[in-house]
Amino acid sequence: MNIKIQVENIKCGGCASSIRKGLMNDNRVSEVEVDIEQGIVNIQLTGDAENAHDDFVAVLLKMGYPESGTAEGIAAAKAKAKSFVSCAIGRVDNMVNK
């Protein structure tokens, strides 16, 4: 099963790295691809998973990458702040793992 989610706040490879790392912690996930330019997260699951889409939307929101069109006002500002931190962590991880 494959799930595509359009999200906000993806700016760079650090963001993509954080998203991949965060989603790969779920044992239902076999692969995660992130299209930085389009803001699309493509999640490949190991099998069928009921409610998987909603689960992953919630995880992405918690990380600061809300599904497009779902966060407004203070919630959007809060998500941007979280994504900034997530992005920085992803950049550091990328530098350490090179």
Buried (B, 14 or more C-beta within 10 A) or exposed (E): EEBEBEBBBBEEBBBBBBBBBBBEEBEBBEEBBBEEEEBBBEBEBEEEBEEBBEBBBEBBBEBBBBBEEEBEEEEBEBBBEBBBEBBEBBBEBBEEEE
